[in-house]
């Protein structure tokens, strides 16, 4: 088994992706905690708030995948998903 050397760029990319995913998760948590005041201010029913929240959360799932699919490694070796 050969040892592979990790590059500083690779580690930086992993750290950035981890940071962006944590921001994404924190954003969802904040919207969930602020749900009742948002529903009160905008006069939304739980069904309407669920629809708005679902569409927001669904659309936020795709941006974290784009850097991984556009990297040069995935172009050379195929997608890593």
N, C-alpha and C positions, 0 to 999 in steps of 0.2 A: 504494500500500500504506500503510495507516494504522498508526501506532505505537500499541500498546496499553500502557496503564499497569498495572504489576503492583502489587497491594496488599500491605501488610505481613501481613495475615491470610492471604493466599494463600501467601506465602513461608513463613510459620510452619507452615501446614498441610503443605506439601511437606516441610519439615524434620522435622516430627513423623512423617509417614509414612515418610520415609527412616530415621529413627531406629528406629522400630518394626520395619521390615523388617530392619535390621541386627541387632537383638536377636533376631528370629526366626531369622535365619541363624546367629548365634552359638550359639543354643540347640541347633540341629541339629548343629553342629560338635562341641559339648561332649558331647552324647549319643553321637555317633559315636566320639569319642576314649575315652569311658568305657565303651564297649560290652563289652570283654573283662572288666573288673572287675565290671560289672553282671551279666553272664552267669554269672560264677563265684559271686558272692554269692547270686543268686537261683536258681542251678542251672537255667538256661535253656539249651535247645539253640539252635543258630544259627537254626533254623527258627522257634522260638518268639520269639526276640529280634527276628527280622525282621518277624514279624507284629505284635508290640507296637510296634516302631519305625515300621512303615508306617502303622499306625492313628494313632499320635501325629503323624507328619508330615502325614498326610492331613488330620487335623482342624485342624492349625495353618495350613493354606493359606487357609481361608475368612475368619478375622477381619480380615486386612489389606484385604480387599475391601469390608467393610461400611462404613467411613467414606466411601469414594468413592461408593458407591451410595446413601448416605443424605444426601449433601450437597444443599443447595438448588440448586446449579448443575445437578446431574444430574436433579433433579425438573423444572426449567424446560426444560433442553435435551436431556433424554434421557440415558441412561447413557453414560459415557465409555469403556466397555469394548468 
